[in-house]
Amino acid sequence: MNQVSTDFSHERSDIDEVTTKIEVTVPQAEFEKRVEAEVVKLQPQVSLKGFRKGKAPLGMVKKMHGERVRFEVSQRLISETLYQALVKEEINETVGEPELELGERQDGGDFSYVAKVFFPPKPNIEKYDAFKVELDEGDVTDSDVDNAIEEMRASQSTFRTITDRTVVESGDVIKGKIRVGLEGEEPAAEEPLVVRLGDGRLPEELESGLLGLEVGETKSIETTLPDDHRDEQLQGKKAVYLVTLDELQEQLLPEVTDDFVKTLGMGAQTVLELRLKVREQMEKQREQQEQAEIHAQILKELLEKNAFTVPQSMIDGEIRSLLVRNGYVDPQKVDVHRMPVDTFREQLGKIAEERARTTILVERIVEQESIEFSDVELSTLLSEISEEHGMPIADVEKALLSDGRKANFVREQKQKKALDLLRDRASITRVKKSKD
């Protein structure tokens, strides 16, 4: 990379093992020389009333466009001088964007800034030779299969208005309107309410309060929000629900017959085939959940045994990923990598740091164990994916490896191999876990 030689000075001070601060000063003469050069380059493009294009006096060009030119020169100087300072300090590897703080230029004085630069952590991971893992001893039962089929029945159900009574009973589907407000506050705007009592979707006190309500009646029901409410500011507060009942309905569930089974699109033709398929799917899902639980317990133990510092830039990167993953940010509309996340650090910082530490830990094990993922392994995996999803191998390669995605895909496979290595070193005990 070619860089223009710039007259500047810098000082380095390390903050911790993954963060350093570089203070850069560019003399006033150097800064103004750059500004003048840019104004000269800009002059031929400027049109001013009373002058032919490109013939406006430099002083007038500078007066009109000086602020923009100074900004552009500042950005260019930061890029050039920070790169040169990193080279001089023999800093070859950084992570994330540096945090910049511009100095104040008094009366056209020197141009200065402070850059906080972050390094990728290189901890030596220890104590991963053996682990003890506890898993629930429960298997998929007939009751589990029954419940899954009940959910299928519910998804295919129809509803009928109840005409022989007007009072709410357990199991009814109620249709009406609801307003919710905290104690001492005005209730929020009215919203439609459609829910089946007994499904556990409503707070227990609210559901109990709805029993006995008559069609056409409006009732105020007061509840206390739980101490473990996901919003800490609402924990233990009283809430008031204003509910108006418009209609009572009953849910009509289809009978589980061979004809019902054929409508589900699961490839089963009989009730027996459906039960076998549901059990197979649930056992596969359970196996996947167990693998995830094994990995989670092992990684939790390793994170406790291996303390290391994570640079803020990596934590911020995880915050951005969380915002995208949860739909708060559209990467098609926003430059996610440059998006400020200061306002989200308090809310998401803890989980983001744990995710970053986990990634670093696994990648360090990949390096320490010299784990590779060969071209033969890649070809085999792509063939398996092609067969499983019924896709041509060329389409699989395009979806997973094109547009520079191959390196990240291979990296993920190495991480999976590292997790499998850790799992194989685990001693697994089946225990009967209590159900809350």
KEVEX-944040 format. One record per residue (C-alpha): residue number from 1; residue in three letters; x, y, z. Coordinates in nm, 3 decimals, m for minus. Layout:
# KEVEX-944040
ATOM:n:res:c1:c2:c3
ATOM:NUM:Ala:X:Y:Z
...
This chain:
# KEVEX-944040
ATOM:n:res:c1:c2:c3
ATOM:1:Met:0.000:0.000:0.000
ATOM:2:Asn:0.150:0.331:m0.109
ATOM:3:Gln:0.117:0.619:0.132
ATOM:4:Val:0.207:0.986:0.094
ATOM:5:Ser:0.483:1.086:0.335
ATOM:6:Thr:0.336:1.328:0.587
ATOM:7:Asp:0.506:1.554:0.839
ATOM:8:Phe:0.358:1.451:1.176
ATOM:9:Ser:0.449:1.333:1.524
ATOM:10:His:0.284:1.072:1.744
ATOM:11:Glu:0.290:0.922:2.091
ATOM:12:Arg:0.174:0.575:2.190
ATOM:13:Ser:0.040:0.471:2.531
ATOM:14:Asp:m0.096:0.120:2.594
ATOM:15:Ile:m0.425:0.100:2.784
ATOM:16:Asp:m0.436:m0.281:2.824
ATOM:17:Glu:m0.321:m0.588:2.635
ATOM:18:Val:m0.577:m0.535:2.357
ATOM:19:Thr:m0.602:m0.155:2.341
ATOM:20:Thr:m0.353:0.121:2.271
ATOM:21:Lys:m0.390:0.497:2.235
ATOM:22:Ile:m0.206:0.687:1.962
ATOM:23:Glu:m0.197:1.067:1.979
ATOM:24:Val:m0.111:1.228:1.644
ATOM:25:Thr:m0.018:1.590:1.571
ATOM:26:Val:0.015:1.739:1.223
ATOM:27:Pro:0.186:2.084:1.219
ATOM:28:Gln:m0.024:2.378:1.111
ATOM:29:Ala:0.203:2.441:0.811
ATOM:30:Glu:0.155:2.084:0.684
ATOM:31:Phe:m0.222:2.103:0.726
ATOM:32:Glu:m0.252:2.438:0.550
ATOM:33:Lys:m0.022:2.321:0.270
ATOM:34:Arg:m0.261:2.030:0.209
ATOM:35:Val:m0.561:2.262:0.213
ATOM:36:Glu:m0.402:2.502:m0.037
ATOM:37:Ala:m0.313:2.213:m0.268
ATOM:38:Glu:m0.671:2.087:m0.262
ATOM:39:Val:m0.809:2.434:m0.334
ATOM:40:Val:m0.580:2.460:m0.637
ATOM:41:Lys:m0.704:2.122:m0.761
ATOM:42:Leu:m1.064:2.233:m0.705
ATOM:43:Gln:m1.032:2.571:m0.882
ATOM:44:Pro:m1.076:2.444:m1.243
ATOM:45:Gln:m1.410:2.288:m1.147
ATOM:46:Val:m1.561:2.596:m0.980
ATOM:47:Ser:m1.807:2.827:m1.156
ATOM:48:Leu:m1.867:3.172:m1.008
ATOM:49:Lys:m2.086:3.451:m1.141
ATOM:50:Gly:m1.870:3.707:m1.319
ATOM:51:Phe:m1.591:3.458:m1.391
ATOM:52:Arg:m1.541:3.195:m1.654
ATOM:53:Lys:m1.543:2.838:m1.520
ATOM:54:Gly:m1.208:2.765:m1.357
ATOM:55:Lys:m1.100:3.132:m1.348
ATOM:56:Ala:m1.237:3.229:m1.006
ATOM:57:Pro:m0.966:3.368:m0.771
ATOM:58:Leu:m0.821:3.111:m0.531
ATOM:59:Gly:m0.921:3.325:m0.235
ATOM:60:Met:m1.285:3.320:m0.337
ATOM:61:Val:m1.274:2.943:m0.404
ATOM:62:Lys:m1.123:2.889:m0.062
ATOM:63:Lys:m1.382:3.112:0.103
ATOM:64:Met:m1.668:2.926:m0.062
ATOM:65:His:m1.541:2.569:m0.026
ATOM:66:Gly:m1.284:2.595:0.251
ATOM:67:Glu:m1.489:2.419:0.518
ATOM:68:Arg:m1.555:2.116:0.298
ATOM:69:Val:m1.192:2.106:0.182
ATOM:70:Arg:m1.064:2.117:0.541
ATOM:71:Phe:m1.294:1.831:0.637
ATOM:72:Glu:m1.174:1.619:0.345
ATOM:73:Val:m0.810:1.700:0.421
ATOM:74:Ser:m0.868:1.606:0.786
ATOM:75:Gln:m1.012:1.267:0.692
ATOM:76:Arg:m0.727:1.199:0.450
ATOM:77:Leu:m0.464:1.300:0.705
ATOM:78:Ile:m0.615:1.070:0.966
ATOM:79:Ser:m0.602:0.777:0.725
ATOM:80:Glu:m0.244:0.849:0.617
ATOM:81:Thr:m0.090:0.936:0.954
ATOM:82:Leu:m0.260:0.660:1.151
ATOM:83:Tyr:m0.142:0.401:0.899
ATOM:84:Gln:0.213:0.538:0.913
ATOM:85:Ala:0.205:0.550:1.295
ATOM:86:Leu:0.094:0.185:1.309
ATOM:87:Val:0.380:0.089:1.075
ATOM:88:Lys:0.633:0.276:1.289
ATOM:89:Glu:0.501:0.105:1.602
ATOM:90:Glu:0.515:m0.233:1.423
ATOM:91:Ile:0.144:m0.291:1.482
ATOM:92:Asn:0.050:m0.533:1.206
ATOM:93:Glu:m0.287:m0.665:1.322
ATOM:94:Thr:m0.587:m0.468:1.449
ATOM:95:Val:m0.953:m0.550:1.492
ATOM:96:Gly:m1.254:m0.328:1.425
ATOM:97:Glu:m1.253:0.042:1.354
ATOM:98:Pro:m1.038:0.272:1.573
ATOM:99:Glu:m1.218:0.513:1.802
ATOM:100:Leu:m1.126:0.870:1.702
ATOM:101:Glu:m1.135:1.193:1.899
ATOM:102:Leu:m1.042:1.511:1.715
ATOM:103:Gly:m0.845:1.783:1.893
ATOM:104:Glu:m0.956:2.145:1.886
ATOM:105:Arg:m0.769:2.372:1.643
ATOM:106:Gln:m0.723:2.707:1.814
ATOM:107:Asp:m0.675:2.998:1.568
ATOM:108:Gly:m0.567:2.768:1.288
ATOM:109:Gly:m0.320:2.576:1.505
ATOM:110:Asp:m0.189:2.224:1.465
ATOM:111:Phe:m0.425:1.948:1.355
ATOM:112:Ser:m0.442:1.668:1.613
ATOM:113:Tyr:m0.644:1.363:1.705
ATOM:114:Val:m0.637:1.064:1.937
ATOM:115:Ala:m0.699:0.713:1.800
ATOM:116:Lys:m0.785:0.421:2.023
ATOM:117:Val:m0.671:0.109:1.838
ATOM:118:Phe:m0.772:m0.248:1.926
ATOM:119:Phe:m0.582:m0.577:1.887
ATOM:120:Pro:m0.730:m0.925:1.852
ATOM:121:Pro:m0.681:m1.118:2.178
ATOM:122:Lys:m0.442:m1.415:2.168
ATOM:123:Pro:m0.506:m1.591:2.499
ATOM:124:Asn:m0.350:m1.930:2.564
ATOM:125:Ile:m0.652:m2.149:2.639
ATOM:126:Glu:m0.593:m2.403:2.914
ATOM:127:Lys:m0.775:m2.682:3.099
ATOM:128:Tyr:m0.976:m2.832:2.817
ATOM:129:Asp:m0.863:m3.193:2.845
ATOM:130:Ala:m1.171:m3.325:3.027
ATOM:131:Phe:m1.520:m3.211:3.122
ATOM:132:Lys:m1.817:m3.333:3.320
ATOM:133:Val:m2.157:m3.270:3.164
ATOM:134:Glu:m2.503:m3.342:3.303
ATOM:135:Leu:m2.799:m3.405:3.073
ATOM:136:Asp:m3.164:m3.474:3.142
ATOM:137:Glu:m3.227:m3.849:3.139
ATOM:138:Gly:m3.575:m3.809:2.992
ATOM:139:Asp:m3.660:m3.959:2.651
ATOM:140:Val:m3.932:m3.872:2.403
ATOM:141:Thr:m4.252:m4.020:2.548
ATOM:142:Asp:m4.592:m4.109:2.408
ATOM:143:Ser:m4.723:m3.805:2.594
ATOM:144:Asp:m4.473:m3.581:2.409
ATOM:145:Val:m4.597:m3.722:2.077
ATOM:146:Asp:m4.960:m3.671:2.185
ATOM:147:Asn:m4.890:m3.307:2.271
ATOM:148:Ala:m4.720:m3.247:1.935
ATOM:149:Ile:m5.020:m3.393:1.751
ATOM:150:Glu:m5.253:m3.179:1.963
ATOM:151:Glu:m5.066:m2.872:1.840
ATOM:152:Met:m5.123:m2.994:1.483
ATOM:153:Arg:m5.494:m3.030:1.557
ATOM:154:Ala:m5.502:m2.679:1.701
ATOM:155:Ser:m5.336:m2.540:1.388
ATOM:156:Gln:m5.613:m2.695:1.175
ATOM:157:Ser:m5.900:m2.600:1.408
ATOM:158:Thr:m6.205:m2.390:1.329
ATOM:159:Phe:m6.415:m2.168:1.554
ATOM:160:Arg:m6.789:m2.142:1.620
ATOM:161:Thr:m6.981:m1.871:1.804
ATOM:162:Ile:m7.135:m1.988:2.130
ATOM:163:Thr:m7.505:m1.902:2.129
ATOM:164:Asp:m7.646:m2.100:2.424
ATOM:165:Arg:m7.469:m1.895:2.695
ATOM:166:Thr:m7.308:m1.554:2.743
ATOM:167:Val:m7.077:m1.610:3.041
ATOM:168:Val:m6.704:m1.692:3.002
ATOM:169:Glu:m6.587:m2.041:3.099
ATOM:170:Ser:m6.243:m2.200:3.094
ATOM:171:Gly:m6.153:m2.322:2.745
ATOM:172:Asp:m6.358:m2.053:2.568
ATOM:173:Val:m6.210:m1.837:2.295
ATOM:174:Ile:m6.289:m1.477:2.383
ATOM:175:Lys:m6.306:m1.194:2.131
ATOM:176:Gly:m6.306:m0.839:2.251
ATOM:177:Lys:m6.096:m0.533:2.325
ATOM:178:Ile:m5.833:m0.461:2.588
ATOM:179:Arg:m5.658:m0.155:2.732
ATOM:180:Val:m5.355:m0.192:2.958
ATOM:181:Gly:m5.212:0.065:3.197
ATOM:182:Leu:m4.970:0.074:3.487
ATOM:183:Glu:m5.101:0.183:3.826
ATOM:184:Gly:m5.131:0.561:3.837
ATOM:185:Glu:m5.100:0.600:3.459
ATOM:186:Glu:m5.352:0.640:3.179
ATOM:187:Pro:m5.423:0.308:3.000
ATOM:188:Ala:m5.270:0.259:2.656
ATOM:189:Ala:m5.475:0.268:2.336
ATOM:190:Glu:m5.741:0.001:2.295
ATOM:191:Glu:m5.632:m0.315:2.112
ATOM:192:Pro:m5.821:m0.622:1.985
ATOM:193:Leu:m5.811:m0.930:2.207
ATOM:194:Val:m5.857:m1.285:2.076
ATOM:195:Val:m5.735:m1.563:2.305
ATOM:196:Arg:m5.831:m1.906:2.431
ATOM:197:Leu:m5.850:m1.930:2.810
ATOM:198:Gly:m5.645:m2.213:2.948
ATOM:199:Asp:m5.360:m2.187:2.698
ATOM:200:Gly:m5.138:m2.000:2.945
ATOM:201:Arg:m5.095:m1.697:2.720
ATOM:202:Leu:m5.240:m1.454:2.975
ATOM:203:Pro:m5.121:m1.370:3.327
ATOM:204:Glu:m5.291:m1.603:3.577
ATOM:205:Glu:m5.469:m1.320:3.764
ATOM:206:Leu:m5.602:m1.176:3.437
ATOM:207:Glu:m5.729:m1.513:3.316
ATOM:208:Ser:m5.901:m1.581:3.650
ATOM:209:Gly:m6.058:m1.237:3.638
ATOM:210:Leu:m6.208:m1.304:3.296
ATOM:211:Leu:m6.400:m1.612:3.413
ATOM:212:Gly:m6.764:m1.517:3.462
ATOM:213:Leu:m6.746:m1.208:3.240
ATOM:214:Glu:m7.060:m1.160:3.027
ATOM:215:Val:m7.081:m1.069:2.660
ATOM:216:Gly:m7.112:m0.691:2.629
ATOM:217:Glu:m6.961:m0.632:2.974
ATOM:218:Thr:m6.646:m0.429:3.047
ATOM:219:Lys:m6.436:m0.526:3.349
ATOM:220:Ser:m6.129:m0.377:3.519
ATOM:221:Ile:m5.882:m0.642:3.638
ATOM:222:Glu:m5.579:m0.556:3.848
ATOM:223:Thr:m5.266:m0.775:3.857
ATOM:224:Thr:m4.915:m0.748:3.994
ATOM:225:Leu:m4.637:m0.796:3.742
ATOM:226:Pro:m4.388:m1.072:3.839
ATOM:227:Asp:m4.057:m0.991:4.006
ATOM:228:Asp:m3.878:m1.166:3.719
ATOM:229:His:m4.050:m0.961:3.446
ATOM:230:Arg:m3.816:m0.918:3.148
ATOM:231:Asp:m3.839:m0.539:3.185
ATOM:232:Glu:m3.671:m0.460:3.517
ATOM:233:Gln:m3.854:m0.126:3.544
ATOM:234:Leu:m4.190:m0.309:3.546
ATOM:235:Gln:m4.103:m0.577:3.803
ATOM:236:Gly:m4.348:m0.583:4.094
ATOM:237:Lys:m4.563:m0.300:3.956
ATOM:238:Lys:m4.940:m0.318:3.944
ATOM:239:Ala:m5.108:m0.333:3.604
ATOM:240:Val:m5.473:m0.260:3.526
ATOM:241:Tyr:m5.650:m0.434:3.235
ATOM:242:Leu:m5.976:m0.295:3.096
ATOM:243:Val:m6.142:m0.576:2.901
ATOM:244:Thr:m6.462:m0.555:2.694
ATOM:245:Leu:m6.611:m0.890:2.584
ATOM:246:Asp:m6.775:m0.886:2.240
ATOM:247:Glu:m6.817:m1.254:2.156
ATOM:248:Leu:m6.762:m1.606:2.289
ATOM:249:Gln:m6.639:m1.884:2.061
ATOM:250:Glu:m6.550:m2.249:2.098
ATOM:251:Gln:m6.255:m2.412:1.926
ATOM:252:Leu:m6.343:m2.714:1.712
ATOM:253:Leu:m6.053:m2.956:1.677
ATOM:254:Pro:m6.043:m3.202:1.387
ATOM:255:Glu:m6.050:m3.571:1.471
ATOM:256:Val:m5.719:m3.752:1.429
ATOM:257:Thr:m5.792:m3.983:1.137
ATOM:258:Asp:m5.600:m4.102:0.833
ATOM:259:Asp:m5.776:m3.835:0.628
ATOM:260:Phe:m5.661:m3.565:0.873
ATOM:261:Val:m5.304:m3.700:0.857
ATOM:262:Lys:m5.298:m3.667:0.477
ATOM:263:Thr:m5.379:m3.294:0.501
ATOM:264:Leu:m5.066:m3.220:0.706
ATOM:265:Gly:m4.818:m3.255:0.417
ATOM:266:Met:m4.572:m3.462:0.622
ATOM:267:Gly:m4.561:m3.760:0.386
ATOM:268:Ala:m4.757:m3.978:0.629
ATOM:269:Gln:m5.070:m4.161:0.517
ATOM:270:Thr:m5.194:m4.313:0.843
ATOM:271:Val:m5.215:m4.211:1.209
ATOM:272:Leu:m4.950:m4.472:1.296
ATOM:273:Glu:m4.711:m4.333:1.032
ATOM:274:Leu:m4.773:m3.984:1.166
ATOM:275:Arg:m4.687:m4.089:1.522
ATOM:276:Leu:m4.367:m4.257:1.403
ATOM:277:Lys:m4.266:m3.951:1.201
ATOM:278:Val:m4.340:m3.714:1.488
ATOM:279:Arg:m4.137:m3.929:1.727
ATOM:280:Glu:m3.847:m3.945:1.481
ATOM:281:Gln:m3.849:m3.567:1.438
ATOM:282:Met:m3.868:m3.507:1.812
ATOM:283:Glu:m3.582:m3.746:1.881
ATOM:284:Lys:m3.370:m3.574:1.617
ATOM:285:Gln:m3.457:m3.235:1.764
ATOM:286:Arg:m3.376:m3.365:2.112
ATOM:287:Glu:m3.038:m3.490:1.992
ATOM:288:Gln:m2.960:m3.148:1.843
ATOM:289:Gln:m3.067:m2.978:2.167
ATOM:290:Glu:m2.844:m3.214:2.367
ATOM:291:Gln:m2.545:m3.136:2.148
ATOM:292:Ala:m2.610:m2.765:2.197
ATOM:293:Glu:m2.641:m2.818:2.573
ATOM:294:Ile:m2.314:m3.015:2.585
ATOM:295:His:m2.134:m2.736:2.399
ATOM:296:Ala:m2.296:m2.470:2.621
ATOM:297:Gln:m2.186:m2.641:2.945
ATOM:298:Ile:m1.832:m2.697:2.818
ATOM:299:Leu:m1.792:m2.340:2.692
ATOM:300:Lys:m1.933:m2.199:3.016
ATOM:301:Glu:m1.671:m2.394:3.212
ATOM:302:Leu:m1.390:m2.289:2.979
ATOM:303:Leu:m1.487:m1.922:2.996
ATOM:304:Glu:m1.478:m1.941:3.376
ATOM:305:Lys:m1.133:m2.104:3.371
ATOM:306:Asn:m0.978:m1.876:3.107
ATOM:307:Ala:m0.998:m1.504:3.178
ATOM:308:Phe:m0.891:m1.258:2.907
ATOM:309:Thr:m0.977:m0.908:2.794
ATOM:310:Val:m1.195:m0.846:2.488
ATOM:311:Pro:m1.148:m0.518:2.296
ATOM:312:Gln:m1.448:m0.289:2.286
ATOM:313:Ser:m1.451:m0.298:1.906
ATOM:314:Met:m1.523:m0.674:1.909
ATOM:315:Ile:m1.800:m0.630:2.166
ATOM:316:Asp:m1.950:m0.354:1.951
ATOM:317:Gly:m1.933:m0.587:1.651
ATOM:318:Glu:m2.136:m0.846:1.840
ATOM:319:Ile:m2.388:m0.579:1.941
ATOM:320:Arg:m2.433:m0.491:1.573
ATOM:321:Ser:m2.483:m0.860:1.489
ATOM:322:Leu:m2.747:m0.890:1.762
ATOM:323:Leu:m2.930:m0.583:1.632
ATOM:324:Val:m2.933:m0.723:1.277
ATOM:325:Arg:m3.030:m1.073:1.389
ATOM:326:Asn:m3.325:m0.944:1.593
ATOM:327:Gly:m3.449:m0.721:1.313
ATOM:328:Tyr:m3.371:m0.386:1.474
ATOM:329:Val:m3.137:m0.286:1.189
ATOM:330:Asp:m3.172:m0.350:0.816
ATOM:331:Pro:m2.823:m0.408:0.670
ATOM:332:Gln:m2.963:m0.322:0.326
ATOM:333:Lys:m3.038:0.033:0.443
ATOM:334:Val:m2.766:0.099:0.702
ATOM:335:Asp:m2.387:0.063:0.693
ATOM:336:Val:m2.383:m0.170:0.993
ATOM:337:His:m2.004:m0.169:1.033
ATOM:338:Arg:m1.998:0.209:1.088
ATOM:339:Met:m2.318:0.234:1.290
ATOM:340:Pro:m2.263:0.382:1.642
ATOM:341:Val:m2.375:0.144:1.917
ATOM:342:Asp:m2.296:0.346:2.230
ATOM:343:Thr:m2.663:0.362:2.329
ATOM:344:Phe:m2.694:m0.019:2.317
ATOM:345:Arg:m2.385:m0.103:2.524
ATOM:346:Glu:m2.563:m0.100:2.859
ATOM:347:Gln:m2.848:m0.322:2.740
ATOM:348:Leu:m2.656:m0.564:2.516
ATOM:349:Gly:m2.295:m0.527:2.627
ATOM:350:Lys:m2.288:m0.823:2.866
ATOM:351:Ile:m2.430:m1.080:2.625
ATOM:352:Ala:m2.223:m0.934:2.339
ATOM:353:Glu:m1.902:m0.968:2.540
ATOM:354:Glu:m1.983:m1.331:2.625
ATOM:355:Arg:m2.046:m1.407:2.257
ATOM:356:Ala:m1.717:m1.242:2.161
ATOM:357:Arg:m1.524:m1.428:2.433
ATOM:358:Thr:m1.679:m1.758:2.320
ATOM:359:Thr:m1.578:m1.698:1.958
ATOM:360:Ile:m1.222:m1.606:2.057
ATOM:361:Leu:m1.194:m1.910:2.283
ATOM:362:Val:m1.307:m2.155:2.013
ATOM:363:Glu:m1.084:m1.996:1.747
ATOM:364:Arg:m0.784:m2.014:1.981
ATOM:365:Ile:m0.849:m2.385:2.033
ATOM:366:Val:m0.863:m2.425:1.654
ATOM:367:Glu:m0.517:m2.266:1.636
ATOM:368:Gln:m0.370:m2.447:1.936
ATOM:369:Glu:m0.492:m2.785:1.808
ATOM:370:Ser:m0.394:m2.705:1.445
ATOM:371:Ile:m0.744:m2.798:1.329
ATOM:372:Glu:m0.786:m2.793:0.951
ATOM:373:Phe:m1.076:m2.840:0.711
ATOM:374:Ser:m0.944:m2.986:0.387
ATOM:375:Asp:m1.075:m2.948:0.034
ATOM:376:Val:m1.177:m3.316:0.046
ATOM:377:Glu:m1.382:m3.254:0.361
ATOM:378:Leu:m1.538:m2.948:0.198
ATOM:379:Ser:m1.634:m3.144:m0.113
ATOM:380:Thr:m1.783:m3.425:0.096
ATOM:381:Leu:m1.988:m3.182:0.306
ATOM:382:Leu:m2.122:m3.000:0.000
ATOM:383:Ser:m2.229:m3.334:m0.151
ATOM:384:Glu:m2.410:m3.427:0.170
ATOM:385:Ile:m2.592:m3.094:0.176
ATOM:386:Ser:m2.682:m3.134:m0.192
ATOM:387:Glu:m2.829:m3.478:m0.129
ATOM:388:Glu:m3.014:m3.380:0.188
ATOM:389:His:m3.186:m3.079:0.032
ATOM:390:Gly:m3.222:m3.215:m0.322
ATOM:391:Met:m3.019:m2.929:m0.471
ATOM:392:Pro:m2.766:m2.946:m0.754
ATOM:393:Ile:m2.411:m2.927:m0.618
ATOM:394:Ala:m2.350:m2.610:m0.823
ATOM:395:Asp:m2.639:m2.434:m0.646
ATOM:396:Val:m2.507:m2.541:m0.305
ATOM:397:Glu:m2.161:m2.406:m0.389
ATOM:398:Lys:m2.310:m2.078:m0.511
ATOM:399:Ala:m2.519:m2.038:m0.195
ATOM:400:Leu:m2.239:m2.118:0.051
ATOM:401:Leu:m1.910:m2.030:m0.118
ATOM:402:Ser:m1.965:m1.752:m0.372
ATOM:403:Asp:m1.900:m1.379:m0.322
ATOM:404:Gly:m1.615:m1.436:m0.081
ATOM:405:Arg:m1.815:m1.657:0.157
ATOM:406:Lys:m1.585:m1.959:0.131
ATOM:407:Ala:m1.332:m1.841:0.393
ATOM:408:Asn:m1.606:m1.777:0.649
ATOM:409:Phe:m1.773:m2.112:0.573
ATOM:410:Val:m1.445:m2.300:0.619
ATOM:411:Arg:m1.381:m2.107:0.941
ATOM:412:Glu:m1.722:m2.216:1.074
ATOM:413:Gln:m1.644:m2.581:0.994
ATOM:414:Lys:m1.315:m2.557:1.184
ATOM:415:Gln:m1.503:m2.417:1.482
ATOM:416:Lys:m1.750:m2.707:1.464
ATOM:417:Lys:m1.460:m2.953:1.464
ATOM:418:Ala:m1.317:m2.779:1.771
ATOM:419:Leu:m1.652:m2.810:1.949
ATOM:420:Asp:m1.672:m3.179:1.853
ATOM:421:Leu:m1.322:m3.230:1.994
ATOM:422:Leu:m1.432:m3.077:2.324
ATOM:423:Arg:m1.751:m3.284:2.326
ATOM:424:Asp:m1.552:m3.605:2.276
ATOM:425:Arg:m1.352:m3.518:2.588
ATOM:426:Ala:m1.667:m3.483:2.800
ATOM:427:Ser:m1.795:m3.737:3.050
ATOM:428:Ile:m2.174:m3.727:3.021
ATOM:429:Thr:m2.404:m3.821:3.310
ATOM:430:Arg:m2.779:m3.858:3.275
ATOM:431:Val:m2.972:m3.709:3.565
ATOM:432:Lys:m3.338:m3.660:3.640
ATOM:433:Lys:m3.387:m3.285:3.639
ATOM:434:Ser:m3.674:m3.131:3.831
ATOM:435:Lys:m3.942:m2.955:3.629
ATOM:436:Asp:m4.049:m2.614:3.755
